[in-house]
Amino acid sequence: MTGGVVAGAASIGPGETRGSGIEGGVRQELRAGDVAHVPAGLPHQMLVAAGQTITCLVMKIQEQP
């Protein structure tokens, strides 16, 4: 899910916000082999169906000041 706003948002560090979920976002189903790019600052949440598993690689590149 991407977009919308982070419900219960709290900053946990520089550039890091966590919350209880996403409100008003758009669901997008991904399948094996898909690639998702999430731009910096875009609220996002990974939802995995009950009984399913997922393996993913997350790359986060921080800007140098």
All heavy atoms as TSV, in Angstrom:
chain	resi	resn	atom	element	x	y	z
A	1	MET	N	N	0.857	-1.153	0.000
A	1	MET	CA	C	0.000	0.000	0.000
A	1	MET	C	C	0.908	1.221	0.000
A	1	MET	O	O	1.909	1.257	0.720
A	1	MET	CB	C	-0.892	-0.018	1.253
A	1	MET	CG	C	-1.796	1.186	1.325
A	1	MET	SD	S	-2.974	1.122	2.679
A	1	MET	CE	C	-3.980	-0.233	2.170
A	2	THR	N	N	0.582	2.193	-0.827
A	2	THR	CA	C	1.385	3.420	-0.893
A	2	THR	C	C	0.477	4.641	-0.898
A	2	THR	O	O	-0.688	4.569	-1.282
A	2	THR	CB	C	2.268	3.457	-2.158
A	2	THR	OG1	O	1.439	3.332	-3.312
A	2	THR	CG2	C	3.321	2.365	-2.156
A	3	GLY	N	N	1.049	5.772	-0.475
A	3	GLY	CA	C	0.316	7.025	-0.462
A	3	GLY	C	C	-0.466	7.193	0.820
A	3	GLY	O	O	-0.281	6.466	1.788
A	4	GLY	N	N	-1.360	8.159	0.840
A	4	GLY	CA	C	-2.157	8.418	2.031
A	4	GLY	C	C	-1.326	9.041	3.139
A	4	GLY	O	O	-0.321	9.711	2.882
A	5	VAL	N	N	-1.736	8.780	4.372
A	5	VAL	CA	C	-1.019	9.304	5.535
A	5	VAL	C	C	-0.767	8.174	6.520
A	5	VAL	O	O	-1.513	7.192	6.580
A	5	VAL	CB	C	-1.802	10.445	6.238
A	5	VAL	CG1	C	-1.945	11.651	5.332
A	5	VAL	CG2	C	-3.162	9.980	6.686
A	6	VAL	N	N	0.286	8.314	7.306
A	6	VAL	CA	C	0.635	7.317	8.313
A	6	VAL	C	C	-0.229	7.553	9.551
A	6	VAL	O	O	-0.193	8.631	10.139
A	6	VAL	CB	C	2.132	7.397	8.683
A	6	VAL	CG1	C	2.476	6.351	9.727
A	6	VAL	CG2	C	2.999	7.233	7.450
A	7	ALA	N	N	-0.998	6.552	9.936
A	7	ALA	CA	C	-1.836	6.646	11.127
A	7	ALA	C	C	-0.956	6.490	12.372
A	7	ALA	O	O	-0.110	5.601	12.425
A	7	ALA	CB	C	-2.902	5.560	11.111
A	8	GLY	N	N	-1.140	7.360	13.348
A	8	GLY	CA	C	-0.360	7.273	14.579
A	8	GLY	C	C	1.122	7.481	14.352
A	8	GLY	O	O	1.949	6.852	15.007
A	9	ALA	N	N	1.476	8.359	13.421
A	9	ALA	CA	C	2.877	8.566	13.030
A	9	ALA	C	C	3.735	9.044	14.195
A	9	ALA	O	O	3.337	9.890	14.989
A	9	ALA	CB	C	2.952	9.582	11.895
A	10	ALA	N	N	4.928	8.475	14.288
A	10	ALA	CA	C	5.919	8.886	15.278
A	10	ALA	C	C	7.295	8.770	14.641
A	10	ALA	O	O	7.594	7.782	13.979
A	10	ALA	CB	C	5.833	8.012	16.524
A	11	SER	N	N	8.123	9.777	14.834
A	11	SER	CA	C	9.489	9.751	14.318
A	11	SER	C	C	10.333	8.862	15.214
A	11	SER	O	O	10.327	9.010	16.440
A	11	SER	CB	C	10.063	11.171	14.288
A	11	SER	OG	O	11.400	11.128	13.847
A	12	ILE	N	N	11.046	7.905	14.602
A	12	ILE	CA	C	11.897	7.012	15.389
A	12	ILE	C	C	13.377	7.252	15.116
A	12	ILE	O	O	14.223	6.574	15.674
A	12	ILE	CB	C	11.543	5.533	15.140
A	12	ILE	CG1	C	11.768	5.162	13.687
A	12	ILE	CG2	C	10.108	5.246	15.558
A	12	ILE	CD1	C	11.821	3.684	13.445
A	13	GLY	N	N	13.682	8.210	14.268
A	13	GLY	CA	C	15.058	8.553	13.927
A	13	GLY	C	C	15.058	9.436	12.702
A	13	GLY	O	O	14.014	9.689	12.109
A	14	PRO	N	N	16.240	9.912	12.317
A	14	PRO	CA	C	16.319	10.779	11.138
A	14	PRO	C	C	15.757	10.092	9.891
A	14	PRO	O	O	16.204	9.008	9.517
A	14	PRO	CB	C	17.823	11.037	10.983
A	14	PRO	CG	C	18.414	10.742	12.321
A	14	PRO	CD	C	17.538	9.680	12.933
A	15	GLY	N	N	14.720	10.681	9.300
A	15	GLY	CA	C	14.130	10.125	8.091
A	15	GLY	C	C	13.312	8.871	8.303
A	15	GLY	O	O	12.936	8.197	7.352
A	16	GLU	N	N	13.019	8.513	9.563
A	16	GLU	CA	C	12.282	7.285	9.869
A	16	GLU	C	C	11.000	7.614	10.626
A	16	GLU	O	O	11.042	8.166	11.718
A	16	GLU	CB	C	13.120	6.342	10.735
A	16	GLU	CG	C	14.319	5.762	10.032
A	16	GLU	CD	C	13.950	4.688	9.035
A	16	GLU	OE1	O	12.903	4.034	9.193
A	16	GLU	OE2	O	14.703	4.509	8.081
A	17	THR	N	N	9.855	7.258	10.037
A	17	THR	CA	C	8.557	7.437	10.680
A	17	THR	C	C	7.852	6.097	10.700
A	17	THR	O	O	7.854	5.379	9.706
A	17	THR	CB	C	7.696	8.452	9.905
A	17	THR	OG1	O	8.396	9.691	9.851
A	17	THR	CG2	C	6.351	8.663	10.575
A	18	ARG	N	N	7.268	5.755	11.829
A	18	ARG	CA	C	6.497	4.511	11.937
A	18	ARG	C	C	5.117	4.839	12.467
A	18	ARG	O	O	4.914	5.847	13.135
A	18	ARG	CB	C	7.185	3.528	12.896
A	18	ARG	CG	C	8.570	3.126	12.465
A	18	ARG	CD	C	8.588	1.730	11.867
A	18	ARG	NE	N	9.849	1.463	11.215
A	18	ARG	CZ	C	10.866	0.807	11.761
A	18	ARG	NH1	N	10.762	0.359	12.993
A	18	ARG	NH2	N	11.964	0.604	11.080
A	19	GLY	N	N	4.164	3.997	12.189
A	19	GLY	CA	C	2.806	4.191	12.662
A	19	GLY	C	C	2.059	2.876	12.686
A	19	GLY	O	O	2.633	1.814	12.445
A	20	SER	N	N	0.757	2.959	12.944
A	20	SER	CA	C	-0.057	1.753	13.054
A	20	SER	C	C	-0.618	1.285	11.713
A	20	SER	O	O	-1.163	0.192	11.616
A	20	SER	CB	C	-1.212	2.003	14.027
A	20	SER	OG	O	-2.013	3.081	13.575
A	21	GLY	N	N	-0.482	2.095	10.678
A	21	GLY	CA	C	-0.997	1.718	9.362
A	21	GLY	C	C	-1.046	2.919	8.444
A	21	GLY	O	O	-0.530	3.983	8.765
A	22	ILE	N	N	-1.683	2.725	7.301
A	22	ILE	CA	C	-1.815	3.776	6.292
A	22	ILE	C	C	-3.306	4.079	6.121
A	22	ILE	O	O	-4.124	3.159	6.014
A	22	ILE	CB	C	-1.244	3.315	4.933
A	22	ILE	CG1	C	0.249	3.009	5.038
A	22	ILE	CG2	C	-1.531	4.333	3.835
A	22	ILE	CD1	C	1.116	4.206	5.240
A	23	GLU	N	N	-3.644	5.345	6.094
A	23	GLU	CA	C	-5.023	5.758	5.837
A	23	GLU	C	C	-5.084	6.462	4.485
A	23	GLU	O	O	-4.292	7.372	4.226
A	23	GLU	CB	C	-5.506	6.702	6.938
A	23	GLU	CG	C	-5.562	6.043	8.307
A	23	GLU	CD	C	-5.915	7.014	9.414
A	23	GLU	OE1	O	-5.919	8.242	9.180
A	23	GLU	OE2	O	-6.169	6.528	10.531
A	24	GLY	N	N	-5.990	6.021	3.636
A	24	GLY	CA	C	-6.174	6.658	2.333
A	24	GLY	C	C	-5.163	6.265	1.282
A	24	GLY	O	O	-5.058	6.919	0.251
A	25	GLY	N	N	-4.419	5.186	1.496
A	25	GLY	CA	C	-3.443	4.737	0.509
A	25	GLY	C	C	-4.075	3.895	-0.592
A	25	GLY	O	O	-5.269	3.601	-0.568
A	26	VAL	N	N	-3.262	3.491	-1.546
A	26	VAL	CA	C	-3.706	2.672	-2.676
A	26	VAL	C	C	-3.052	1.297	-2.573
A	26	VAL	O	O	-1.833	1.190	-2.464
A	26	VAL	CB	C	-3.313	3.339	-4.021
A	26	VAL	CG1	C	-3.691	2.448	-5.195
A	26	VAL	CG2	C	-3.955	4.705	-4.148
A	27	ARG	N	N	-3.879	0.256	-2.605
A	27	ARG	CA	C	-3.342	-1.119	-2.567
A	27	ARG	C	C	-2.854	-1.525	-3.949
A	27	ARG	O	O	-3.519	-1.254	-4.949
A	27	ARG	CB	C	-4.414	-2.112	-2.121
A	27	ARG	CG	C	-4.722	-2.036	-0.656
A	27	ARG	CD	C	-5.806	-3.058	-0.312
A	27	ARG	NE	N	-6.101	-3.002	1.097
A	27	ARG	CZ	C	-5.859	-4.000	1.942
A	27	ARG	NH1	N	-5.365	-5.137	1.499
A	27	ARG	NH2	N	-6.138	-3.868	3.222
A	28	GLN	N	N	-1.709	-2.174	-3.973
A	28	GLN	CA	C	-1.143	-2.671	-5.223
A	28	GLN	C	C	-0.646	-4.092	-4.967
A	28	GLN	O	O	0.184	-4.294	-4.094
A	28	GLN	CB	C	0.013	-1.785	-5.666
A	28	GLN	CG	C	-0.399	-0.338	-5.873
A	28	GLN	CD	C	0.795	0.590	-5.946
A	28	GLN	OE1	O	1.871	0.199	-6.334
A	28	GLN	NE2	N	0.581	1.836	-5.558
A	29	GLU	N	N	-1.169	-5.051	-5.697
A	29	GLU	CA	C	-0.751	-6.433	-5.496
A	29	GLU	C	C	0.535	-6.701	-6.267
A	29	GLU	O	O	0.622	-6.405	-7.460
A	29	GLU	CB	C	-1.841	-7.393	-5.960
A	29	GLU	CG	C	-1.484	-8.836	-5.677
A	29	GLU	CD	C	-2.624	-9.792	-5.986
A	29	GLU	OE1	O	-3.787	-9.350	-6.004
A	29	GLU	OE2	O	-2.330	-10.979	-6.196
A	30	LEU	N	N	1.513	-7.242	-5.567
A	30	LEU	CA	C	2.786	-7.607	-6.194
A	30	LEU	C	C	2.860	-9.122	-6.304
A	30	LEU	O	O	2.341	-9.842	-5.455
A	30	LEU	CB	C	3.969	-7.089	-5.373
A	30	LEU	CG	C	4.017	-5.573	-5.168
A	30	LEU	CD1	C	5.199	-5.202	-4.277
A	30	LEU	CD2	C	4.099	-4.848	-6.486
A	31	ARG	N	N	3.531	-9.583	-7.345
A	31	ARG	CA	C	3.704	-11.020	-7.569
A	31	ARG	C	C	5.189	-11.331	-7.676
A	31	ARG	O	O	6.004	-10.425	-7.817
A	31	ARG	CB	C	2.983	-11.441	-8.847
A	31	ARG	CG	C	1.488	-11.160	-8.802
A	31	ARG	CD	C	0.802	-11.712	-10.049
A	31	ARG	NE	N	-0.592	-11.337	-10.109
A	31	ARG	CZ	C	-1.570	-11.935	-9.440
A	31	ARG	NH1	N	-1.294	-12.937	-8.644
A	31	ARG	NH2	N	-2.823	-11.535	-9.575
A	32	ALA	N	N	5.517	-12.596	-7.645
A	32	ALA	CA	C	6.908	-13.028	-7.736
A	32	ALA	C	C	7.590	-12.357	-8.922
A	32	ALA	O	O	7.044	-12.316	-10.027
A	32	ALA	CB	C	6.973	-14.543	-7.875
A	33	GLY	N	N	8.760	-11.779	-8.666
A	33	GLY	CA	C	9.531	-11.128	-9.719
A	33	GLY	C	C	9.260	-9.650	-9.871
A	33	GLY	O	O	9.988	-8.953	-10.559
A	34	ASP	N	N	8.190	-9.141	-9.242
A	34	ASP	CA	C	7.887	-7.712	-9.330
A	34	ASP	C	C	8.911	-6.893	-8.556
A	34	ASP	O	O	9.510	-7.372	-7.593
A	34	ASP	CB	C	6.499	-7.410	-8.755
A	34	ASP	CG	C	5.371	-7.826	-9.676
A	34	ASP	OD1	O	5.656	-8.206	-10.830
A	34	ASP	OD2	O	4.208	-7.765	-9.237
A	35	VAL	N	N	9.085	-5.662	-8.981
A	35	VAL	CA	C	9.962	-4.709	-8.300
A	35	VAL	C	C	9.123	-3.483	-7.951
A	35	VAL	O	O	8.369	-2.986	-8.790
A	35	VAL	CB	C	11.148	-4.284	-9.207
A	35	VAL	CG1	C	11.975	-3.207	-8.539
A	35	VAL	CG2	C	12.001	-5.498	-9.550
A	36	ALA	N	N	9.241	-3.016	-6.716
A	36	ALA	CA	C	8.511	-1.820	-6.286
A	36	ALA	C	C	9.512	-0.757	-5.864
A	36	ALA	O	O	10.420	-1.039	-5.080
A	36	ALA	CB	C	7.577	-2.153	-5.129
A	37	HIS	N	N	9.358	0.436	-6.395
A	37	HIS	CA	C	10.197	1.571	-5.998
A	37	HIS	C	C	9.330	2.488	-5.153
A	37	HIS	O	O	8.261	2.912	-5.595
A	37	HIS	CB	C	10.713	2.318	-7.222
A	37	HIS	CG	C	11.426	3.573	-6.869
A	37	HIS	ND1	N	10.853	4.816	-7.052
A	37	HIS	CD2	C	12.633	3.785	-6.302
A	37	HIS	CE1	C	11.695	5.743	-6.630
A	37	HIS	NE2	N	12.780	5.141	-6.172
A	38	VAL	N	N	9.781	2.780	-3.938
A	38	VAL	CA	C	9.043	3.680	-3.047
A	38	VAL	C	C	9.908	4.912	-2.848
A	38	VAL	O	O	10.939	4.853	-2.177
A	38	VAL	CB	C	8.744	3.005	-1.692
A	38	VAL	CG1	C	7.980	3.961	-0.787
A	38	VAL	CG2	C	7.958	1.709	-1.891
A	39	PRO	N	N	9.528	6.045	-3.438
A	39	PRO	CA	C	10.321	7.270	-3.291
A	39	PRO	C	C	10.408	7.722	-1.831
A	39	PRO	O	O	9.496	7.456	-1.036
A	39	PRO	CB	C	9.543	8.300	-4.121
A	39	PRO	CG	C	8.700	7.501	-5.054
A	39	PRO	CD	C	8.364	6.245	-4.304
A	40	ALA	N	N	11.469	8.395	-1.493
A	40	ALA	CA	C	11.660	8.915	-0.137
A	40	ALA	C	C	10.468	9.768	0.263
A	40	ALA	O	O	9.950	10.553	-0.526
A	40	ALA	CB	C	12.945	9.737	-0.072
A	41	GLY	N	N	10.007	9.577	1.487
A	41	GLY	CA	C	8.924	10.379	2.024
A	41	GLY	C	C	7.529	9.886	1.699
A	41	GLY	O	O	6.547	10.421	2.203
A	42	LEU	N	N	7.403	8.857	0.840
A	42	LEU	CA	C	6.084	8.342	0.477
A	42	LEU	C	C	5.638	7.313	1.520
A	42	LEU	O	O	6.308	6.303	1.728
A	42	LEU	CB	C	6.123	7.674	-0.899
A	42	LEU	CG	C	4.786	7.122	-1.396
A	42	LEU	CD1	C	3.819	8.263	-1.701
A	42	LEU	CD2	C	4.996	6.260	-2.620
A	43	PRO	N	N	4.493	7.547	2.180
A	43	PRO	CA	C	4.008	6.545	3.127
A	43	PRO	C	C	3.796	5.206	2.409
A	43	PRO	O	O	3.286	5.168	1.288
A	43	PRO	CB	C	2.671	7.128	3.603
A	43	PRO	CG	C	2.813	8.601	3.417
A	43	PRO	CD	C	3.622	8.735	2.155
A	44	HIS	N	N	4.181	4.124	3.071
A	44	HIS	CA	C	4.019	2.798	2.472
A	44	HIS	C	C	3.893	1.744	3.569
A	44	HIS	O	O	4.350	1.944	4.687
A	44	HIS	CB	C	5.182	2.466	1.537
A	44	HIS	CG	C	6.521	2.546	2.192
A	44	HIS	ND1	N	7.153	3.747	2.438
A	44	HIS	CD2	C	7.333	1.583	2.679
A	44	HIS	CE1	C	8.318	3.510	3.027
A	44	HIS	NE2	N	8.441	2.209	3.193
A	45	GLN	N	N	3.240	0.650	3.226
A	45	GLN	CA	C	3.043	-0.453	4.160
A	45	GLN	C	C	2.954	-1.737	3.364
A	45	GLN	O	O	2.313	-1.787	2.314
A	45	GLN	CB	C	1.751	-0.238	4.951
A	45	GLN	CG	C	1.428	-1.345	5.924
A	45	GLN	CD	C	0.124	-1.085	6.683
A	45	GLN	OE1	O	-0.696	-0.270	6.270
A	45	GLN	NE2	N	-0.063	-1.776	7.776
A	46	MET	N	N	3.598	-2.794	3.854
A	46	MET	CA	C	3.524	-4.087	3.190
A	46	MET	C	C	2.478	-4.928	3.913
A	46	MET	O	O	2.573	-5.137	5.122
A	46	MET	CB	C	4.875	-4.800	3.226
A	46	MET	CG	C	4.881	-6.059	2.407
A	46	MET	SD	S	6.484	-6.870	2.333
A	46	MET	CE	C	7.484	-5.607	1.572
A	47	LEU	N	N	1.476	-5.373	3.181
A	47	LEU	CA	C	0.420	-6.221	3.728
A	47	LEU	C	C	0.577	-7.614	3.133
A	47	LEU	O	O	0.632	-7.767	1.921
A	47	LEU	CB	C	-0.955	-5.648	3.365
A	47	LEU	CG	C	-1.207	-4.199	3.794
A	47	LEU	CD1	C	-2.505	-3.684	3.190
A	47	LEU	CD2	C	-1.240	-4.096	5.303
A	48	VAL	N	N	0.657	-8.613	3.999
A	48	VAL	CA	C	0.821	-9.998	3.542
A	48	VAL	C	C	-0.408	-10.778	3.983
A	48	VAL	O	O	-0.773	-10.765	5.167
A	48	VAL	CB	C	2.112	-10.623	4.129
A	48	VAL	CG1	C	2.286	-12.057	3.657
A	48	VAL	CG2	C	3.329	-9.780	3.763
A	49	ALA	N	N	-1.050	-11.461	3.044
A	49	ALA	CA	C	-2.266	-12.221	3.328
A	49	ALA	C	C	-1.994	-13.314	4.359
A	49	ALA	O	O	-0.902	-13.886	4.404
A	49	ALA	CB	C	-2.817	-12.828	2.038
A	50	ALA	N	N	-2.995	-13.594	5.166
A	50	ALA	CA	C	-2.894	-14.650	6.178
A	50	ALA	C	C	-2.482	-15.965	5.523
A	50	ALA	O	O	-2.977	-16.318	4.457
A	50	ALA	CB	C	-4.232	-14.811	6.887
A	51	GLY	N	N	-1.525	-16.640	6.129
A	51	GLY	CA	C	-1.063	-17.915	5.613
A	51	GLY	C	C	-0.042	-17.814	4.496
A	51	GLY	O	O	0.444	-18.821	4.012
A	52	GLN	N	N	0.290	-16.608	4.062
A	52	GLN	CA	C	1.260	-16.394	2.991
A	52	GLN	C	C	2.588	-15.924	3.585
A	52	GLN	O	O	2.645	-15.432	4.705
A	52	GLN	CB	C	0.748	-15.356	2.002
A	52	GLN	CG	C	-0.545	-15.733	1.319
A	52	GLN	CD	C	-0.381	-16.962	0.439
A	52	GLN	OE1	O	0.527	-17.038	-0.372
A	52	GLN	NE2	N	-1.256	-17.934	0.617
A	53	THR	N	N	3.643	-16.061	2.826
A	53	THR	CA	C	4.959	-15.578	3.233
A	53	THR	C	C	5.533	-14.714	2.113
A	53	THR	O	O	5.062	-14.776	0.976
A	53	THR	CB	C	5.937	-16.736	3.522
A	53	THR	OG1	O	6.091	-17.517	2.336
A	53	THR	CG2	C	5.430	-17.615	4.662
A	54	ILE	N	N	6.548	-13.950	2.471
A	54	ILE	CA	C	7.199	-13.090	1.485
A	54	ILE	C	C	8.681	-13.004	1.821
A	54	ILE	O	O	9.073	-13.029	2.979
A	54	ILE	CB	C	6.563	-11.686	1.448
A	54	ILE	CG1	C	7.173	-10.863	0.307
A	54	ILE	CG2	C	6.710	-10.989	2.779
A	54	ILE	CD1	C	6.438	-9.574	0.030
A	55	THR	N	N	9.480	-12.945	0.788
A	55	THR	CA	C	10.909	-12.680	0.936
A	55	THR	C	C	11.193	-11.448	0.106
A	55	THR	O	O	10.790	-11.376	-1.059
A	55	THR	CB	C	11.756	-13.863	0.411
A	55	THR	OG1	O	11.392	-15.040	1.129
A	55	THR	CG2	C	13.233	-13.585	0.582
A	56	CYS	N	N	11.835	-10.459	0.721
A	56	CYS	CA	C	12.098	-9.234	-0.032
A	56	CYS	C	C	13.479	-8.679	0.321
A	56	CYS	O	O	14.047	-8.992	1.355
A	56	CYS	CB	C	11.016	-8.195	0.228
A	56	CYS	SG	S	10.932	-7.635	1.924
A	57	LEU	N	N	13.972	-7.866	-0.560
A	57	LEU	CA	C	15.229	-7.155	-0.378
A	57	LEU	C	C	14.899	-5.671	-0.325
A	57	LEU	O	O	14.250	-5.153	-1.231
A	57	LEU	CB	C	16.182	-7.429	-1.549
A	57	LEU	CG	C	17.434	-6.565	-1.616
A	57	LEU	CD1	C	18.346	-6.872	-0.439
A	57	LEU	CD2	C	18.154	-6.770	-2.928
A	58	VAL	N	N	15.301	-5.012	0.747
A	58	VAL	CA	C	15.060	-3.586	0.910
A	58	VAL	C	C	16.399	-2.869	0.833
A	58	VAL	O	O	17.324	-3.212	1.548
A	58	VAL	CB	C	14.367	-3.283	2.242
A	58	VAL	CG1	C	14.195	-1.795	2.437
A	58	VAL	CG2	C	13.031	-4.001	2.335
A	59	MET	N	N	16.471	-1.883	-0.044
A	59	MET	CA	C	17.684	-1.056	-0.161
A	59	MET	C	C	17.304	0.369	0.169
A	59	MET	O	O	16.412	0.937	-0.463
A	59	MET	CB	C	18.253	-1.135	-1.567
A	59	MET	CG	C	18.756	-2.502	-1.908
A	59	MET	SD	S	19.360	-2.759	-3.603
A	59	MET	CE	C	19.948	-1.214	-4.136
A	60	LYS	N	N	17.955	0.931	1.178
A	60	LYS	CA	C	17.684	2.302	1.579
A	60	LYS	C	C	18.983	3.071	1.448
A	60	LYS	O	O	19.990	2.712	2.070
A	60	LYS	CB	C	17.176	2.358	3.015
A	60	LYS	CG	C	16.871	3.757	3.454
A	60	LYS	CD	C	16.281	3.762	4.844
A	60	LYS	CE	C	15.987	5.180	5.258
A	60	LYS	NZ	N	15.353	5.219	6.576
A	61	ILE	N	N	18.967	4.106	0.641
A	61	ILE	CA	C	20.163	4.906	0.417
A	61	ILE	C	C	19.931	6.274	1.039
A	61	ILE	O	O	18.994	6.981	0.673
A	61	ILE	CB	C	20.462	5.038	-1.084
A	61	ILE	CG1	C	20.652	3.640	-1.674
A	61	ILE	CG2	C	21.677	5.918	-1.315
A	61	ILE	CD1	C	20.726	3.603	-3.172
A	62	GLN	N	N	20.758	6.625	2.011
A	62	GLN	CA	C	20.631	7.896	2.684
A	62	GLN	C	C	21.496	8.942	2.014
A	62	GLN	O	O	22.635	8.667	1.621
A	62	GLN	CB	C	21.016	7.781	4.150
A	62	GLN	CG	C	20.088	6.862	4.920
A	62	GLN	CD	C	20.476	6.728	6.376
A	62	GLN	OE1	O	21.620	6.920	6.744
A	62	GLN	NE2	N	19.516	6.377	7.201
A	63	GLU	N	N	20.924	10.150	1.880
A	63	GLU	CA	C	21.676	11.262	1.301
A	63	GLU	C	C	22.732	11.739	2.284
A	63	GLU	O	O	22.524	11.711	3.489
A	63	GLU	CB	C	20.746	12.440	0.996
A	63	GLU	CG	C	19.782	12.163	-0.121
A	63	GLU	CD	C	18.913	13.394	-0.422
A	63	GLU	OE1	O	19.250	14.492	0.067
A	63	GLU	OE2	O	17.935	13.241	-1.126
A	64	GLN	N	N	23.841	12.176	1.743
A	64	GLN	CA	C	24.876	12.771	2.575
A	64	GLN	C	C	24.589	14.272	2.694
A	64	GLN	O	O	24.311	14.921	1.686
A	64	GLN	CB	C	26.261	12.548	1.947
A	64	GLN	CG	C	26.662	11.096	1.875
A	64	GLN	CD	C	26.791	10.454	3.243
A	64	GLN	OE1	O	27.281	11.062	4.186
A	64	GLN	NE2	N	26.317	9.221	3.360
A	65	PRO	N	N	24.646	14.810	3.909
A	65	PRO	CA	C	24.372	16.256	4.071
A	65	PRO	C	C	25.392	17.143	3.375
A	65	PRO	O	O	26.474	16.775	3.071
A	65	PRO	CB	C	24.411	16.474	5.572
A	65	PRO	CG	C	24.943	15.231	6.183
A	65	PRO	CD	C	24.964	14.164	5.140
